[in-house]
Amino acid sequence: MPVFKIHHITKYEYDQLVKESINEIRVLPYQCAGQEVLQQNLVVTGHPPIHTFLDYWGNNTGTFNLLAPHRELVIENKLMVRTTNPAEIEMNYTTGFAELQEETDAHLSMLELARTDLVETRKSIRDIVAAIHRPGKSIAHIVEECCHYIFRNFDYIKGITTTETTVDEILELRSGVCQDFAHVLLQILRTMKIPSRYVSGYICPNKNGMRGEGATHAWVEAWVPGYGWAGIDPTNDVWVTNKHVKLAVGRNFKDCSPSKGTFRGIAEQKLSVYVSVGYEDGKTFEELNNVRMGPGKKDTDMPANDQPQQ
């Protein structure tokens, strides 16, 4: 069972003093059978008390309030995580929509995760569905083919989208990064009434060429009857095994944003996000993203795109 050392630093810098920074963070790993946290050290500028709770989707969520005036806010998290999922999964390729209906009706939250977003390009989504869906196919096969479609027809290009980019824009660009591919896959699956959820976390495959390696990553979990939540990664066209570390789940990125909040003051913000993943063989993969943010306003929300999922 692989063990990964993850170091994640989110740094906000302001050109003027700000204060009363109230924040919500989701950098504490998701509690599930497929992973266990061996060590964790979370440090925030000013050492404010961090209150933790489980949100509606079961995510480990922390809140804190940095009252004192400051020109920098750093959220630093060090993790050692062991993943306990097998290296290869045994997927259930026998159950279909009849079994899915029975299991969905038993869970209200799954009904919510089967609702589509309003998009202008509904015909494009329906055309994709028509090309993939055939009567008699198992849910697992359909999910797999949706993932294949995105991998084959969308280009992985950094820097052309943000966390605010819509599904309509991604379909027009036919390009993006992991977060974009996850959002498109969610729309396709939900159009077919397959409950599915957005997942944020890290991909830790060492040196095998997978896209998104070492950085914050995003993928999808779909409900497969007789199996449960099955993770699938459209950026790399693979089922999720023991190389992914899960932070949060939800309807979309906004439910899983690693950090968001408000502050009092008028300032221009600069954001940098550093992530490194250390492997058992001693190698380390690291990435630094610098994001220029617009001027803030009094009592202004820190943009939800504070963490580029690339």
C-alpha positions as CSV (number, residue, x, y, z in Angstrom):
1,M,0.0,0.0,0.0
2,P,1.7,3.2,-1.2
3,V,2.4,6.1,1.2
4,F,2.6,9.7,-0.1
5,K,4.0,12.8,1.6
6,I,2.0,15.9,0.4
7,H,3.0,19.5,1.0
8,H,0.4,22.1,0.0
9,I,0.9,25.9,0.5
10,T,-1.7,28.5,-0.4
11,K,-0.4,32.0,-0.1
12,Y,-2.5,35.2,-0.5
13,E,-0.5,38.5,-0.7
14,Y,-2.2,41.9,-0.6
15,D,-0.9,45.3,-1.7
16,Q,-2.6,46.9,1.3
17,L,-3.5,45.8,4.8
18,V,-6.7,43.7,5.1
19,K,-8.4,42.3,8.3
20,E,-11.2,40.1,9.5
21,S,-10.4,37.4,7.0
22,I,-13.0,34.7,7.5
23,N,-12.2,31.5,5.6
24,E,-13.5,28.0,4.9
25,I,-11.0,25.3,3.9
26,R,-11.2,21.8,2.6
27,V,-7.6,20.6,2.7
28,L,-8.2,17.8,5.2
29,P,-8.5,14.4,3.5
30,Y,-11.9,12.9,2.9
31,Q,-12.7,10.1,5.4
32,C,-13.2,6.9,3.5
33,A,-12.1,3.3,3.3
34,G,-9.6,3.8,0.5
35,Q,-7.2,6.0,2.4
36,E,-5.9,6.8,5.9
37,V,-4.1,9.8,7.2
38,L,-0.9,8.9,9.0
39,Q,0.3,12.4,9.8
40,Q,-1.1,15.9,9.3
41,N,0.1,19.4,10.2
42,L,-2.0,22.4,9.3
43,V,-0.6,25.9,10.0
44,V,-2.3,29.2,9.2
45,T,-0.8,32.7,9.4
46,G,-1.4,34.1,12.9
47,H,-2.4,30.6,14.3
48,P,-6.1,31.3,14.6
49,P,-8.3,28.5,16.1
50,I,-9.5,26.2,13.3
51,H,-13.0,24.8,13.9
52,T,-13.7,21.6,12.0
53,F,-16.9,19.9,11.0
54,L,-18.3,17.6,8.3
55,D,-20.3,19.5,5.7
56,Y,-23.4,18.3,3.8
57,W,-21.3,16.1,1.5
58,G,-19.2,14.6,4.3
59,N,-16.1,16.7,3.6
60,N,-13.7,17.5,6.5
61,T,-14.1,21.3,6.6
62,G,-12.3,23.9,8.6
63,T,-13.2,27.5,9.4
64,F,-11.0,30.2,10.9
65,N,-11.1,34.0,11.3
66,L,-7.9,36.0,11.1
67,L,-8.9,39.3,12.8
68,A,-5.6,41.2,13.0
69,P,-4.5,43.4,10.0
70,H,-2.3,41.5,7.6
71,R,-0.8,41.7,4.2
72,E,-0.3,38.0,3.8
73,L,-2.3,34.9,4.5
74,V,-0.6,31.5,4.2
75,I,-2.4,28.2,4.6
76,E,0.2,25.4,4.8
77,N,-0.7,21.7,5.1
78,K,1.6,18.8,5.4
79,L,0.1,15.3,5.0
80,M,1.3,11.7,5.0
81,V,-1.4,9.5,3.5
82,R,-1.5,5.8,2.9
83,T,-3.9,4.7,0.1
84,T,-5.5,1.3,0.7
85,N,-7.4,0.8,-2.6
86,P,-6.1,-2.0,-4.9
87,A,-3.8,-1.1,-7.8
88,E,-6.5,-2.6,-10.1
89,I,-10.2,-2.5,-9.4
90,E,-12.8,-5.2,-10.1
91,M,-15.6,-3.2,-11.6
92,N,-19.2,-4.5,-11.8
93,Y,-20.0,-4.5,-15.5
94,T,-23.4,-6.3,-15.1
95,T,-25.8,-3.9,-13.6
96,G,-27.8,-1.4,-15.6
97,F,-30.4,1.3,-15.3
98,A,-33.1,-0.9,-13.6
99,E,-30.8,-1.5,-10.7
100,L,-29.6,2.1,-10.7
101,Q,-33.2,3.4,-10.4
102,E,-33.8,1.2,-7.4
103,E,-30.6,2.3,-5.6
104,T,-31.1,6.0,-6.5
105,D,-34.6,6.1,-5.1
106,A,-33.3,5.0,-1.8
107,H,-30.9,7.9,-1.4
108,L,-32.1,11.5,-1.7
109,S,-28.6,13.0,-2.1
110,M,-28.1,10.8,-5.2
111,L,-31.2,12.4,-6.8
112,E,-29.5,15.8,-6.3
113,L,-26.3,14.5,-7.9
114,A,-28.3,13.3,-10.9
115,R,-29.6,16.8,-11.8
116,T,-28.0,18.6,-14.7
117,D,-26.9,22.2,-14.8
118,L,-28.5,24.7,-17.1
119,V,-26.4,25.0,-20.2
120,E,-26.9,26.6,-23.6
121,T,-25.3,23.7,-25.5
122,R,-27.8,21.1,-24.5
123,K,-27.8,19.7,-28.1
124,S,-24.1,19.1,-27.9
125,I,-24.5,17.1,-24.7
126,R,-27.4,15.2,-26.1
127,D,-25.4,14.4,-29.3
128,I,-22.6,13.0,-27.1
129,V,-25.1,11.0,-25.1
130,A,-26.7,9.6,-28.3
131,A,-23.2,8.5,-29.5
132,I,-22.5,6.6,-26.3
133,H,-25.7,5.3,-24.8
134,R,-27.1,2.1,-26.1
135,P,-29.9,0.0,-24.5
136,G,-28.6,-2.9,-22.5
137,K,-25.2,-1.4,-21.7
138,S,-24.1,-1.6,-18.1
139,I,-23.7,1.6,-16.1
140,A,-20.0,0.9,-15.7
141,H,-19.5,0.5,-19.5
142,I,-21.4,3.8,-20.1
143,V,-19.3,5.7,-17.6
144,E,-16.2,4.3,-19.1
145,E,-17.2,5.2,-22.6
146,C,-18.0,8.8,-21.5
147,C,-14.6,9.1,-20.0
148,H,-13.0,7.7,-23.2
149,Y,-15.0,10.3,-25.3
150,I,-13.6,13.2,-23.3
151,F,-10.0,11.9,-23.3
152,R,-10.1,11.4,-27.1
153,N,-12.0,14.6,-28.1
154,F,-10.7,17.3,-25.7
155,D,-7.1,18.6,-25.5
156,Y,-5.3,19.1,-22.2
157,I,-4.0,22.7,-22.3
158,K,-3.1,24.7,-19.2
159,G,-3.9,28.4,-18.9
160,I,-6.9,28.8,-21.2
161,T,-9.6,28.3,-18.6
162,T,-10.3,29.3,-15.0
163,T,-12.4,27.8,-12.3
164,E,-15.2,30.1,-13.5
165,T,-15.2,28.7,-17.1
166,T,-18.6,27.3,-17.9
167,V,-19.4,23.9,-19.5
168,D,-20.6,25.8,-22.6
169,E,-17.2,27.5,-22.9
170,I,-15.4,24.2,-22.4
171,L,-17.5,22.5,-25.1
172,E,-16.7,25.4,-27.5
173,L,-12.9,25.3,-26.7
174,R,-12.7,21.5,-26.7
175,S,-9.8,22.1,-24.4
176,G,-9.0,22.6,-20.7
177,V,-7.6,20.9,-17.6
178,C,-8.8,18.3,-15.2
179,Q,-11.5,20.5,-13.6
180,D,-13.0,21.3,-17.0
181,F,-13.0,17.7,-18.0
182,A,-14.7,16.7,-14.7
183,H,-17.4,19.3,-15.2
184,V,-18.2,18.1,-18.8
185,L,-18.2,14.5,-17.7
186,L,-20.6,15.3,-14.9
187,Q,-23.0,17.0,-17.3
188,I,-22.9,14.0,-19.7
189,L,-23.5,11.5,-16.9
190,R,-26.3,13.5,-15.2
191,T,-28.0,13.9,-18.6
192,M,-28.4,10.2,-18.5
193,K,-29.6,10.4,-14.9
194,I,-26.5,8.7,-13.6
195,P,-25.7,10.2,-10.1
196,S,-22.1,11.6,-10.2
197,R,-20.1,13.9,-8.1
198,Y,-17.0,16.1,-8.5
199,V,-13.9,15.1,-6.6
200,S,-10.9,17.2,-5.6
201,G,-7.6,15.9,-4.5
202,Y,-4.1,14.9,-5.7
203,I,-2.9,12.4,-8.3
204,C,0.3,10.6,-7.2
205,P,1.4,8.2,-9.9
206,N,5.1,8.8,-9.7
207,K,6.8,8.8,-13.1
208,N,4.4,7.2,-15.4
209,G,3.4,10.2,-17.5
210,M,-0.1,10.8,-16.1
211,R,-1.4,14.4,-16.5
212,G,-1.9,16.4,-13.4
213,E,0.8,14.5,-11.5
214,G,1.8,16.0,-8.2
215,A,-0.6,19.0,-8.4
216,T,-4.1,19.5,-7.1
217,H,-6.3,17.4,-9.3
218,A,-10.0,16.7,-10.1
219,W,-12.0,13.7,-11.3
220,V,-15.5,12.2,-11.0
221,E,-17.2,9.5,-9.0
222,A,-20.2,7.9,-10.6
223,W,-22.7,5.6,-8.8
224,V,-22.4,2.0,-10.2
225,P,-25.2,-0.2,-8.9
226,G,-23.9,-3.2,-7.0
227,Y,-20.5,-1.4,-6.6
228,G,-21.1,2.0,-5.2
229,W,-19.1,5.2,-5.9
230,A,-16.5,4.5,-8.6
231,G,-13.9,7.1,-9.3
232,I,-13.0,7.8,-12.9
233,D,-10.4,10.3,-14.2
234,P,-11.2,11.7,-17.7
235,T,-7.9,13.6,-17.8
236,N,-6.0,10.3,-17.8
237,D,-8.8,8.0,-19.0
238,V,-8.4,5.6,-16.1
239,W,-10.5,4.3,-13.2
240,V,-9.3,5.7,-9.9
241,T,-7.2,3.2,-7.8
242,N,-4.5,3.7,-5.2
243,K,-2.8,6.6,-7.0
244,H,-5.4,9.3,-6.1
245,V,-5.8,11.0,-2.8
246,K,-9.3,12.4,-2.2
247,L,-9.8,15.7,-0.4
248,A,-13.5,16.6,-1.0
249,V,-16.6,15.7,-3.0
250,G,-19.7,17.7,-4.1
251,R,-21.8,18.8,-7.0
252,N,-19.0,20.8,-8.7
253,F,-15.8,22.6,-7.9
254,K,-17.5,25.2,-5.7
255,D,-18.5,22.5,-3.2
256,C,-14.9,21.4,-3.1
257,S,-12.9,24.6,-3.2
258,P,-9.8,24.1,-1.1
259,S,-10.1,27.6,0.4
260,K,-12.6,30.5,0.1
261,G,-13.8,33.3,2.3
262,T,-14.1,37.0,2.8
263,F,-12.0,39.8,4.1
264,R,-12.5,43.5,5.1
265,G,-10.5,46.0,3.1
266,I,-9.6,47.2,-0.3
267,A,-6.6,45.5,-1.8
268,E,-5.3,43.8,-4.9
269,Q,-4.5,40.2,-4.3
270,K,-1.8,37.9,-5.5
271,L,-2.2,34.2,-5.1
272,S,0.4,31.4,-5.3
273,V,-0.2,27.7,-4.8
274,Y,2.6,25.3,-4.2
275,V,2.1,21.5,-4.1
276,S,4.7,18.8,-3.8
277,V,4.2,15.0,-3.6
278,G,6.9,12.8,-2.2
279,Y,7.1,9.1,-3.0
280,E,8.4,6.1,-1.1
281,D,11.4,5.9,-3.4
282,G,12.5,9.3,-2.3
283,K,11.5,11.2,-5.5
284,T,9.4,14.4,-5.2
285,F,7.2,16.0,-7.8
286,E,6.4,19.7,-7.2
287,E,4.5,22.5,-8.9
288,L,4.0,26.2,-8.3
289,N,1.1,28.1,-9.7
290,N,1.0,31.9,-9.6
291,V,-2.5,33.4,-10.1
292,R,-3.1,37.1,-10.5
293,M,-6.3,38.2,-8.9
294,G,-8.4,41.3,-9.4
295,P,-8.8,44.2,-7.0
296,G,-10.8,43.5,-3.9
297,K,-13.7,45.5,-2.5
298,K,-14.8,46.2,1.0
299,D,-16.1,43.0,2.6
300,T,-15.3,41.3,-0.6
301,D,-15.4,37.5,-1.3
302,M,-12.1,36.0,-2.0
303,P,-12.8,34.5,-5.5
304,A,-13.8,30.8,-5.5
305,N,-11.1,30.2,-8.1
306,D,-8.5,30.6,-5.4
307,Q,-7.1,27.1,-6.2
308,P,-6.3,26.4,-9.8
309,Q,-7.2,22.7,-10.3
310,Q,-4.5,21.9,-12.8
